[in-house]
């Protein structure tokens, strides 16, 4: 499940045009959560389209197995479907049987809080609701390779947190996730690698700097039957206390994302405090 490899991949959109990508090499294992960054127009979207099979490479080869799912930077709402029908159709295209496609369409409409829009034509949905539908069509596939191109743009805070969780869960399940986002701290602490597209080249990138390196770590005491395996910030976990609670210690810049993830997992937050408190 998951994993992909690029070998000498190049892309130009017509003969004689500049190379958007040239000689790109990438070897990403299953379970990876990879950030792709770069300036506007640098070729980030082109890279995701190549991996997603939307565009063919001009040179080189791309190797991957399993299903791919892609959230484009711009979702075309002028399609002759309502939201529910569109998701069911995309589920079938992703290889799901009709019953599973329908069930997952209903599930994601509900999780994004737009179940009441299932019968609304895409052309009549707000931009934010259209973006939820665009994200839902990729998540319902439970694909081996998930590609997110600025997928958080236009989403409300709760939906962004839901997408954070879904991306992390997909990687934890053995999928491979490549994402582009303008927020340099998106999925911080969970990202396994980062690459930068610049002047047609794809090179390893340095991790984003902490928001405030002088802030002390945060301690979070939590009660839950079971904690998710992968948590934002990769917190240190103490042995369970006699009352069953677990103390987590995480860098301050990851504490908000960690709290959102814990709450989404129905954990009970007992205490939150700075380490020097």
C-alpha positions in Angstrom: 0.0 0.0 0.0 1.2 3.5 -0.8 4.8 4.5 -1.8 5.9 6.2 -4.9 9.1 6.8 -6.9 10.0 9.5 -9.4 13.1 9.0 -11.6 14.4 11.8 -13.7 10.9 13.3 -14.2 10.6 16.4 -16.3 7.7 18.4 -17.6 7.3 21.1 -20.3 3.9 21.9 -21.6 4.9 22.4 -25.2 8.1 21.9 -27.3 10.5 24.8 -26.8 8.7 26.0 -23.6 10.6 26.3 -20.3 10.9 23.2 -18.2 8.5 23.4 -15.3 10.3 20.4 -13.7 13.5 18.8 -14.8 15.3 15.7 -13.5 13.0 15.3 -10.5 13.9 12.3 -8.3 11.8 11.3 -5.3 11.5 8.0 -3.4 8.6 8.1 -0.8 7.8 5.1 1.3 4.3 4.0 2.3 3.1 5.8 5.4 4.9 9.0 4.5 3.4 12.5 4.9 5.3 14.8 2.6 5.1 18.6 2.3 5.8 20.1 -1.1 6.7 23.8 -1.0 7.9 26.6 -3.3 6.9 30.0 -4.6 3.8 30.6 -6.6 4.1 29.2 -10.1 7.2 27.2 -9.2 5.7 23.9 -10.3 4.2 22.4 -7.1 0.8 21.9 -8.7 2.4 20.4 -11.8 4.3 17.9 -9.6 1.0 16.7 -7.9 -0.7 16.5 -11.3 2.1 14.3 -12.6 1.9 12.0 -9.6 -1.9 11.9 -9.8 -1.8 10.9 -13.5 -3.6 14.2 -14.5 -0.6 15.2 -16.6 1.9 12.9 -18.3 5.6 13.5 -17.7 7.7 14.7 -20.7 10.6 12.7 -19.4 11.4 10.1 -16.8 9.1 7.7 -15.1 6.7 7.6 -12.1 6.2 4.4 -10.2 3.4 3.8 -7.8 0.8 1.1 -6.9 -2.8 1.3 -5.8 -5.4 4.0 -6.1 -4.7 7.7 -6.3 -6.9 10.5 -5.1 -6.4 14.2 -5.9 -7.8 17.5 -4.6 -7.1 20.1 -7.2 -6.1 23.7 -6.3 -9.2 24.9 -8.1 -12.4 22.8 -8.0 -14.7 23.3 -11.0 -18.2 23.8 -9.6 -19.9 24.1 -13.0 -20.6 20.4 -13.2 -24.0 18.9 -13.9 -24.3 17.1 -10.6 -25.6 17.7 -7.1 -23.2 17.2 -4.3 -24.3 13.6 -3.3 -24.5 12.4 -6.9 -21.0 13.8 -7.6 -19.5 12.0 -4.6 -21.2 8.7 -5.5 -19.9 9.0 -9.1 -16.4 9.8 -8.0 -16.5 6.9 -5.6 -17.3 4.5 -8.4 -14.5 6.1 -10.5 -12.2 5.4 -7.6 -13.1 1.7 -7.8 -15.7 1.4 -5.0 -18.9 -0.6 -5.5 -22.1 1.3 -5.6 -23.1 0.6 -2.0 -19.8 1.5 -0.5 -19.6 4.7 -2.7 -23.0 5.8 -1.5 -22.2 5.0 2.2 -18.9 6.9 2.1 -20.5 9.8 0.3 -23.1 10.1 3.0 -20.4 9.7 5.7 -18.2 12.6 4.4 -21.1 14.9 3.7 -22.1 14.4 7.3 -18.6 14.8 8.7 -18.2 18.1 6.9 -21.6 19.2 8.1 -23.1 19.5 4.7 -25.5 16.5 4.6 -28.3 18.9 4.0 -26.6 20.0 0.8 -26.5 16.6 -0.7 -29.2 17.3 -3.2 -28.0 20.8 -4.1 -26.4 21.3 -7.5 -22.7 22.1 -7.3 -23.2 25.3 -9.2 -25.4 26.6 -6.4 -23.1 25.8 -3.5 -20.9 28.4 -1.8 -17.2 28.3 -2.4 -16.5 26.9 1.0 -19.1 24.1 0.6 -17.7 23.3 -2.9 -14.3 22.9 -1.3 -15.7 20.5 1.2 -17.1 18.4 -1.6 -13.8 18.5 -3.4 -12.0 17.2 -0.3 -14.6 14.6 0.4 -14.3 13.0 -3.1 -10.7 12.3 -2.4 -11.0 11.2 1.2 -13.9 8.7 0.5 -11.5 6.8 -1.8 -9.2 5.8 1.1 -6.5 5.9 -1.6 -3.0 4.5 -1.5 -1.7 7.9 -2.7 -3.5 11.0 -1.5 -2.6 14.4 -3.2 -3.7 17.6 -1.6 -3.1 20.8 -3.5 -4.0 23.8 -1.2 -6.9 21.6 -0.1 -7.3 23.6 3.2 -8.0 26.9 1.4 -11.6 28.0 1.8 -12.4 25.6 4.6 -13.6 26.7 8.0 -11.5 25.9 11.1 -13.4 22.7 12.1 -13.1 21.4 8.5 -9.4 22.2 8.4 -8.9 20.2 11.6 -10.9 17.3 10.1 -8.7 17.4 7.0 -5.5 17.5 9.2 -6.8 14.4 11.0 -7.8 12.6 7.8 -4.4 13.2 6.2 -2.6 11.9 9.2 -4.9 8.9 9.5 -4.3 8.0 5.8 -0.5 8.0 6.3 -0.9 6.1 9.6 -2.9 3.4 7.6 0.0 3.0 5.2 -1.0 5.4 2.5 1.3 8.1 1.1 0.2 11.7 1.4 1.8 14.6 -0.6 0.4 18.1 0.2 0.8 21.7 -0.7 -0.3 24.4 1.7 0.6 28.1 2.2 0.7 27.5 6.0 4.3 26.4 6.7 3.2 24.8 9.9 0.4 22.7 8.4 0.7 19.2 9.9 3.9 20.2 11.7 5.2 17.4 13.9 3.6 14.8 11.6 5.3 15.6 8.3 7.9 12.9 7.6 9.7 14.9 4.8 9.6 18.1 2.9 10.7 19.1 -0.6 11.0 22.4 -2.4 10.3 23.1 -6.1 12.5 25.9 -7.4 13.9 26.7 -10.8 12.6 23.3 -12.1 14.4 21.3 -9.5 13.0 19.3 -6.6 15.3 19.3 -3.6 14.9 18.4 0.1 13.7 21.3 2.2 14.6 22.3 5.8 11.8 21.9 8.4 9.9 25.1 9.2 11.3 27.0 12.1 9.3 26.9 15.4 6.8 29.7 15.9 8.6 30.8 19.1 11.6 28.7 20.1 11.7 30.4 23.6 8.3 29.2 24.6 8.5 26.3 27.1 7.0 22.9 26.3 3.4 22.2 27.1 2.2 19.4 29.3 -1.2 17.9 28.5 -2.8 15.3 30.8 -5.4 13.3 29.0 -7.8 10.5 29.7 -8.8 8.2 26.8 -9.3 4.5 26.3 -6.8 4.6 23.5 -4.7 7.4 22.0 -4.0 7.6 18.3 -0.6 6.3 17.2 0.5 9.4 15.4 0.0 12.8 17.1 1.0 16.3 16.1 4.4 17.3 17.5 5.3 13.7 18.3 4.8 14.3 22.0 6.7 12.4 24.7 4.3 10.1 26.6 4.7 9.2 30.3 3.6 5.9 31.7 -0.1 5.9 32.6 -0.8 7.2 36.1 -2.8 5.1 38.6 -6.0 7.0 37.6 -5.4 5.9 34.0 -4.5 9.4 32.7 -1.5 9.9 30.5 0.8 12.9 30.5 2.0 14.2 27.1 4.8 16.7 26.7 5.0 18.6 23.4 6.7 21.7 21.9 4.5 24.7 22.4 4.1 25.4 18.7 2.4 22.0 18.3 0.1 22.2 21.3 -2.9 23.6 19.6 -2.8 21.0 16.8 -2.3 18.3 19.4 -5.3 19.4 21.4 -7.5 19.5 18.3 -6.4 16.0 17.4 -7.1 14.7 21.0 -10.5 16.3 21.1 -11.3 14.8 17.6 -10.4 11.4 19.1 -12.9 11.9 21.9 -10.2 12.2 24.5 -10.9 14.0 27.8 -8.4 16.8 28.5 -7.7 16.8 32.2 -5.1 19.5 32.4 -3.0 21.8 30.1 -0.1 23.8 31.5 3.3 25.2 30.5 6.3 23.3 31.8 7.4 26.2 33.9 4.0 26.7 35.4 
